């Protein structure tokens, strides 16, 4: 994964993915495979993963400040789930 993928490249990849899905949905398997090959080629060249390209709504953070009350009793157990972000940018 590159630190900051080129916005034009991301747009191109998203369009190719849309075309690939569309071709596959209408049964044009050969065309879909052609799009898939180009997608893989560009992603390999730019060291990208599908998660870098596809929009995943639950990865979009809310910019509003959030406060949490932490209870320390048995009637109201608290659970706080925090993301783990590797320092080197790679998932292990």
C-alpha positions in Angstrom: 0.0 0.0 0.0 1.3 3.4 -0.8 1.1 6.2 1.8 -1.0 8.5 -0.4 -2.5 6.8 -3.5 -2.9 9.1 -6.5 -6.5 10.4 -6.5 -6.7 9.9 -10.3 -5.5 6.4 -10.0 -8.1 5.6 -7.3 -10.8 7.1 -9.5 -9.7 4.9 -12.5 -9.6 1.8 -10.3 -13.1 2.5 -9.0 -14.4 2.9 -12.5 -12.8 -0.3 -13.6 -14.3 -2.1 -10.6 -17.7 -0.7 -11.5 -17.3 -1.9 -15.1 -16.1 -5.3 -14.0 -19.1 -5.8 -11.7 -21.5 -4.6 -14.4 -20.0 -6.9 -17.0 -20.2 -9.9 -14.7 -23.8 -9.1 -13.7 -24.9 -9.2 -17.4 -23.0 -12.4 -18.0 -20.2 -11.0 -20.0 -17.6 -13.1 -18.3 -14.8 -12.5 -20.8 -15.2 -8.7 -20.5 -15.3 -8.9 -16.7 -12.1 -11.0 -16.6 -10.4 -8.4 -18.8 -11.4 -5.6 -16.4 -10.3 -7.8 -13.5 -6.9 -8.3 -15.0 -6.4 -4.6 -15.6 -7.5 -3.9 -12.0 -5.0 -6.5 -10.6 -2.2 -5.1 -12.8 -2.8 -1.5 -11.6 -3.2 -2.5 -8.0 0.0 -4.5 -8.1 1.9 -1.7 -9.8 0.8 0.8 -7.2 1.0 -1.6 -4.3 -2.7 -1.2 -3.4 -5.2 -3.6 -1.8 -9.0 -3.7 -2.4 -9.5 -2.1 1.0 -7.5 0.9 -0.3 -9.8 1.3 -3.3 -13.3 0.3 -2.3 -15.3 2.6 -0.2 -16.2 0.9 3.1 -18.7 3.0 5.0 -17.9 1.6 8.5 -14.3 2.8 8.1 -15.4 6.4 7.8 -15.0 8.1 11.1 -17.3 10.7 12.5 -15.5 14.0 13.1 -17.7 15.0 16.0 -16.2 14.8 19.5 -17.6 11.8 21.4 -17.5 11.4 25.2 -18.2 8.2 27.0 -19.3 7.5 30.5 -17.6 4.5 32.0 -19.5 2.7 34.6 -17.8 0.4 37.1 -20.6 -1.7 38.4 -22.2 -5.0 37.5 -25.5 -3.5 36.4 -24.0 -1.5 33.6 -20.9 -3.1 32.1 -18.9 -0.8 29.8 -17.2 -1.9 26.6 -15.0 0.3 24.5 -13.8 -1.0 21.2 -10.7 0.8 19.8 -9.0 0.2 16.4 -5.5 -1.1 16.2 -3.4 0.8 13.8 0.0 -0.8 13.0 2.9 1.6 13.2 4.4 0.4 9.9 1.1 0.5 8.0 1.0 -3.2 7.5 -1.5 -5.6 8.9 0.0 -8.8 10.4 
